[in-house]
Amino acid sequence: MNQPLDTAALDQLFVQAHTHNTFTDQPVSDATLHQLYDLLKWGPTSMNCQPARYVFVRSEAGKAQLLPALSPGNVDKTRLAPVTVVIASDTRFQDQLPTQFPAYDAKPMFDSDAALAESTAFRNSTLQGAYLILAARALGLSCGPMSGFDAAKVNAAFFPDGQWRVNFMVNLGHGAPDGFYPRGPRLPFDDVARIV
């Protein structure tokens, strides 16, 4: 049986973790990015559909494509972040279902219902993006998730064939000690939850 994580682990993943806006100049290696994916891929998705796709933008050329699509407040922090992950949804995720979900043939269900396919891809790629944040924190990285961007520009720059579509982005690196704002308050349990 699993045991609860210790306080230090919970602090690193949740309690003391912040959204970072600035990072040190320490690079994030290819090996770390592979390790990051090898952790996050185990997070559950409905029917094991795994619709998220990832573009790890690290080069100057990649950043030059990305920066014009960002809201002004996200430009400098993204330019200086060691890596920016563009988390996208694969609109044809169901093509992988015959091997990834062998319980029964679910592909025709999504092929015949575009709205169901779109909502499933978006919901589950968002979930996988959350797994990415937790996996990054588990590996000692800091994260700065962002939604301030022009999706059409990001898609045109990185996904011109239209099959993948941007969901959101996360800046990754080793957070600077003063690289975040004071933590905002969180809503109490009784305001957001019910036990029935």
Phi, psi and omega in degrees: 000141178293149176250150176301144175294155179284170185299322181298318179294317179297322176298315182294321182279324190227295198296317182257000180285143179232161168282116182270140176251340176227151185227159172289174179272009177294125182287163173249118188284162172303320181299321179293321178294322175294318178296321177301311179295321182296340172274308187294334184296342181277351178294139184288146171227159181296133183054025182052038189286333173045058184279350184290143173231150190230132171241116179268104184268112183231330186283162175297321180296318178296316179296324179297328176286325187278317190303321180296344181271353187269152170297150185308321182291346181259354188292303186296317182293330178283320178301323184268348179290140179302323181215141169240125179264120171269113180263120184240166173251134175273116182291348178244034181305330184294343177296338180269350185299323181303329177264331185270339179224077185281001183302318174198170185278094182269348184304314181300330179299319180278327177299328185265357183221091185299322180295318177296317179298317182295314181293324178294317179296315182293313182300312186282330175290328174296316177301316180293328174295324175293320175299322179301316180298314180293320178296319178298315178297322178297331179271004178090009178269158174255154186231148173226084180293147184219145170233007180272090180197164176267106186299321181298321179291319178296314180297320179295323183284321189249336185227058187295339180280351174085356182286320176263145179225133183299141174253295175205181183228157177222122170282138182232147174168196175261111187299137173293147184304328180248027189271025180213159176278160174304143183297134175281162180290162176241147180292143179285158182311312187293341178276340188235353188221154174224146172251119184241000000 
